Every structure is written in structure tokens, then in C-alpha cells.
Amino acid sequence: MSADEPQDGSTEEDEELRYFVRVGQTDLDGTKSVERSLTELNGIGTRTARFVADTVGIDRTATFGALDDEVIEEVVDVVENLSEHAPEWMANRRNDFYTGETTHETGSELDQRRRYDINRMKMIDSYKGARHKRGQKVRGQRTKSTGRTEGTIGVNVEEIREEAAEEAAAEEEEDEL
């Protein structure tokens, strides 16, 4: 018996385990539970992952890669068409600016929509757009003491010690001459 083989005799289960499950354009970890694996997908949180598991009718703690192919296809279908299965309040993109539709975006579509929204705010020069342009905080956070990006604030003790050591070395060289 080698160290790689499990001692409980579960080699048959490991052969049927799918280590990667493809949802949209993302590979999810098949060794984790359904709930934890779905939360790796951008746009799906814990609550949405639980809703997906309940909609499909599977245990959310079941190993995602060990499920049957048909069940995995059902999960993928529910995730890709979540706005049809979930209530309207659960969607992450309600009343789209251009279409007025309520959808739930996941993966790279969510990033793309967010970029479009930020660019639209910058173009119309709204308050949030102006803050985005300047690289400042957008949602009303304090800026007096946080969010500083211009170098070190306060006293840099190491730099002072290095300068003092250089001055001492320069004085010693002058004394020797």
C-alpha cells in the first residue's frame, strides 16, 4: 500500500470525481462543496449559491465534482439563467440603463458591465465619475487620513538611521585625512 492511496478504500469514488467543473468561462474546483465552489464564480455569493443548490434540489454540502453529469448541467443552467429562476430582488443588475431589464450577471460579463457603467459616469461627468477619474474614493468614505497613495507618511526611522550612518562614515574619512 502506497502513501498516495487512501486507506479507507475510496479509490472508486476518486475515479468518478471531476476535479474541474466548467461554468461559463470559469473552471470551478470540483473537490469542494457545491456552495463553496459556486462562490468562486464572480457574481455568485453564499446566498446565491445556496439558492442555486435549493433550486436544483441537491445538498449544498455535497462534493461538486462527485455529482452526476445531469445534475451538474442543471446547476450550470440555473447559474447561467439565474434571473429567470431567482426573484427580482436577488438580481445584481436591476433596471439596466439601456434596456431596463433585470438580469443577473456572472463572470466576465459582470466585469464588462461594471467597466461600461464607470466609463458612462466618467463621460457624463457625474460626481461619481469625477471621483473615478481622479482616483479618489467614490462612496463617501473619509479621505483625510485613509486612502493616501503618495509615498510614506510620518517619520521613516530607517532612512534617518541610514543617513546618520553615512554622515558618520563621511566624518571618519575626513578625520583620517
C-alpha positions in Angstrom: 0.0 0.0 0.0 1.5 3.4 -1.0 1.1 6.7 0.6 -0.9 8.0 -2.3 -3.8 5.5 -2.0 -6.4 6.3 0.6 -6.6 3.7 3.4 -10.4 3.6 3.5 -10.6 2.0 0.0 -12.3 5.0 -1.7 -10.3 4.8 -4.9 -13.5 4.1 -6.9 -15.1 7.4 -5.7 -12.0 9.3 -6.7 -12.0 7.9 -10.2 -15.5 9.4 -10.7 -14.6 12.8 -9.2 -14.4 15.7 -11.7 -11.7 17.9 -10.3 -12.7 20.9 -12.5 -16.3 21.8 -13.4 -16.7 24.4 -16.2 -19.4 27.0 -15.6 -19.5 29.8 -18.2 -15.9 30.7 -18.8 -14.6 29.7 -15.3 -13.2 26.4 -14.0 -14.6 25.7 -10.6 -13.0 23.4 -8.0 -14.8 20.0 -8.1 -13.3 18.8 -4.8 -15.2 21.5 -2.7 -18.8 21.5 -1.8 -21.4 22.9 -4.2 -21.9 26.1 -2.2 -18.2 26.9 -1.7 -17.3 26.0 -5.3 -20.0 28.3 -6.7 -18.9 31.2 -4.6 -15.6 31.2 -6.6 -17.6 32.4 -9.6 -17.6 36.2 -9.9 -21.2 37.5 -9.2 -22.3 34.5 -7.1 -22.2 34.9 -3.3 -23.0 32.5 -0.5 -26.7 33.3 -0.5 -27.0 32.9 -4.3 -25.1 29.6 -4.2 -27.5 28.3 -1.6 -30.4 29.4 -3.7 -28.9 27.6 -6.8 -28.5 24.4 -4.7 -32.0 24.6 -3.4 -33.5 25.3 -6.9 -31.7 22.2 -8.4 -32.7 20.1 -5.3 -29.3 19.0 -4.2 -27.5 19.1 -0.9 -25.3 22.2 -0.8 -22.6 20.4 1.2 -22.2 17.6 -1.5 -19.0 17.5 -3.3 -19.5 19.4 -6.6 -17.3 17.1 -8.8 -18.9 13.9 -7.5 -22.4 14.8 -8.7 -23.9 13.2 -11.8 -23.3 15.0 -15.2 -27.1 15.7 -15.5 -27.1 17.4 -12.1 -24.1 19.4 -12.9 -25.7 20.5 -16.2 -28.8 21.6 -14.2 -26.6 23.7 -11.9 -24.9 25.3 -14.9 -28.2 26.0 -16.5 -29.6 27.6 -13.3 -26.4 29.7 -12.9 -26.4 30.9 -16.5 -30.2 31.8 -16.4 -30.4 32.9 -12.8 -32.6 35.9 -13.5 -35.3 33.5 -14.7 -35.2 31.3 -11.6 -34.4 33.9 -8.8 -36.7 36.6 -7.6 -36.2 40.1 -9.0 -34.7 41.5 -5.7 -31.9 38.9 -5.8 -30.5 40.0 -9.2 -27.3 42.0 -9.2 -28.2 44.2 -12.2 -31.7 45.6 -11.8 -33.3 48.0 -14.3 -30.4 48.2 -16.8 -29.7 51.8 -18.0 -30.1 51.0 -21.7 -32.6 48.1 -21.8 -34.4 48.5 -18.5 -34.2 44.7 -17.9 -33.3 43.0 -14.7 -30.6 40.4 -15.1 -28.0 38.6 -13.0 -24.5 38.9 -14.5 -21.7 36.4 -13.6 -18.1 36.0 -14.6 -16.5 38.3 -17.2 -19.9 39.8 -18.1 -20.1 41.4 -14.7 -16.7 42.9 -15.0 -17.5 44.2 -18.5 -20.8 45.8 -17.4 -19.1 47.4 -14.4 -16.4 48.9 -16.7 -19.2 50.3 -19.1 -21.0 51.8 -16.1 -17.9 53.5 -14.8 -17.0 54.8 -18.3 -20.5 56.2 -18.7 -20.3 58.0 -15.4 -16.9 59.5 -16.5 -18.3 60.6 -19.8 -21.3 62.4 -18.4 -19.0 63.8 -15.7 -21.3 62.9 -12.8 -19.9 63.2 -9.2 -19.0 59.5 -9.0 -17.5 59.7 -12.5 -15.3 62.7 -11.5 -14.1 60.8 -8.4 -13.3 57.8 -10.5 -11.3 60.0 -12.9 -9.2 61.4 -10.0 -8.7 58.0 -8.4 -10.4 59.1 -5.2 -12.9 57.3 -3.0 -16.3 57.2 -4.6 -18.8 56.0 -2.0 -18.5 58.7 0.6 -15.6 57.3 2.7 -13.3 59.6 4.7 -10.2 60.7 2.8 -8.5 62.9 5.4 -6.5 60.0 7.0 -7.1 57.0 4.7 -6.5 56.2 1.1 -3.3 58.1 0.7 -1.2 56.9 -2.1 1.7 59.5 -2.2 4.6 57.7 -0.5 5.4 57.4 3.2 3.5 59.4 5.8 5.2 60.3 9.1 8.8 59.6 10.2 10.8 57.0 8.4 13.2 55.9 11.2 15.3 53.5 9.0 16.0 56.3 6.5 17.1 58.6 9.3 19.5 55.9 10.7 21.0 55.3 7.2 21.6 59.0 6.7 23.2 59.2 10.2 25.5 56.3 9.4 26.5 57.8 6.1 27.3 61.1 7.8 29.3 59.3 10.5 31.3 57.4 7.9 32.0 60.6 5.9 33.2 62.3 9.1 35.6 59.4 9.9 37.1 59.7 6.4 37.6 63.4 6.9 39.3 62.8 10.3 41.7 60.2 8.7 42.8 62.7 6.1 
